[in-house]
Amino acid sequence: MDRLLALGEVEHITSLKKSQLYAMMKNGQFPGSLMVTARRRAWLASEIQAFIESRSSKRSCIATGNSNPTGH
């Protein structure tokens, strides 16, 4: 079972602020949240981890001069 992360945890893990997270969600650059209650949202830990890993792989590609993160 996947763990649900509250906004504060997501901000801490990603070092992004709430406004940045929501702007990136709107543009499809960040995983969407789930409505836990009428006033509370949460994110799947696995999706946040995948987001972080995708950013890390992009960084590695830039550092090595490979513009294609898939290595092709």
PyMOL commands that set and color helices and strands:
alter all, ss='L'
color gray80, all
select helices_A, chain A and resi 7-14+18-26+45-64
alter helices_A, ss='H'
color red, helices_A
select strands_A, chain A and resi 4-5+34-37+40-44
alter strands_A, ss='S'
color yellow, strands_A
deselect
rebuild
show_as cartoon
